[in-house]
Amino acid sequence: MTDFDLTRRPRRLRGSTHMRDMVRETHLRRDDLIMPVFISHGENIHREIPSMPGIYQHSLDELDRELDALAEAGIHRIILFGIPEQKDPVGSDTFSDEGIIQQALHYIRDRRDDFYLITDVCFCEYTDHGHCGVVTDDGTLDNDATLENLQKQAISHVEAGADMLAPSGMIDGMIGAMRTALDDANRHDVPIMSYAVKYSSAFYGPFRDAVESAPQFGDRRTYQMDPANRREARVEARLDVEEGADMLMVKPALSYLDVIREIRDRFELPLACYNVSGEYSLVKAAAAKGWVDETGVAHEKLLSMKRAGADLILTYFARDLAPHLDA
Ligand code: PBG
């Protein structure tokens, strides 16, 4: 028998495009991506968010421009965020028939059938204090009062045409409260994608510019998770599974790949992650300086989220990256 050399196997398996394509373990596809879309009150608004180049606030009359660009790129799943005309202490725009999200849902539903519409269910963009629910006199978040309003918001969104709801407030019991309200209204068909594991993160900065939702006092650390905690992610995810969530989410994504893997390994439900605004803007800023290749870096980052175990990625890169991906 002649000698053979196993140490040469690794490079044999990388020797050509054919071989690399055959042995690739993870794929990033257009179907994996969900694009956030910011809807503003008013007219003629197509306003670039200064800290998020390439991402705009759109008024309804300007929305088709973005939807056409997304459809052209092959992105048909979007999550809507609203910038309301009026903010108030409870965020009543969120459950008003005339609310900005309700108007957007009707607008899109009436005109096109090529989009799957997810809504972010929260209050921080709609409250004058910028917190994610009802705040008591001493400045803390009133959990139960917030749950009641969440139920109203959920029903209002589905009545206006939302396909799936994504509650992002990290309010205890939010999934159970919403599931009960939906089932009572006979909307067993509407799934809930829970922002189950959401950290109190400095990476949300540009988003808060985008929707003008920075808290006016304090911070969100009494309801969003401590970035230092991983075991707690399992506790949060388990509660949401027990309360009836249909999909789980980890947010942010890139600094939490270990948490994505943890949740993937322990829970069977589909798993999303949110590649948040700060993660996007860092790449954009470096690319604008010519320091990194934007497409290459964005692709590699999103691929790492898939490799960590995410099925779906909410990302501001969706529109621009999609043309480089397979379906
Ligand atoms: C809450 C919400 C936030 C984001 C999505 N939903 C902000 C927050 O918790 O402050 C952040 C998304 C991003 O940074 O891209 N409605």
Boltz pocket constraint, residues with backbone or C-beta under 6 A from the ligand:
constraints:
  - pocket:
      binder: B
      contacts: [[A, 120], [A, 121], [A, 122], [A, 123], [A, 124], [A, 125], [A, 168], [A, 169], [A, 203], [A, 204], [A, 205], [A, 206], [A, 207], [A, 208], [A, 213], [A, 275], [A, 276], [A, 277], [A, 278]]
      max_distance: 6.0
